[in-house]
Amino acid sequence: MQRATATHLLFTYGTLQEQDIQLGVFSRALTGFEDELAQYVVSEKKVAGLYPTLQHTGNVKDNIKGQVYTLTHQELQKADEYEGEAYKRIQIELGSGRNAWVYISK
């Protein structure tokens, strides 16, 4: 039963920051906080030609600012469904030192 109440941090940099998308995916508007992901840039290559994805550069000067949201396990599964087969979820360390999930292209 612990898993049902567990929460997860999700770093977002794209459409999951939009309230209309949040309402459609999670049935609620999310409140979060700003954080950064170091050594990544938003790739010029977009998923399906439309949607942003991240590229790891290894360069300490590169970082992406985004929003971090706290999700339940069920909401994280809904985010997986929303992101679909083109993205995979990986765990990363943010500039704040917190660990969070983020979606990158497969």
Secondary structure, 3 states (H helix, E strand, C coil): CHHHHCEEEEEECCHHHCHHHHHHHHCCCCCEEEEEEECEEECCCCECCCECCEEECCCCCCEEEEEEEEEEHHHHHHHHHHHCCCEEEEEEECCCCCEEEEEEEC
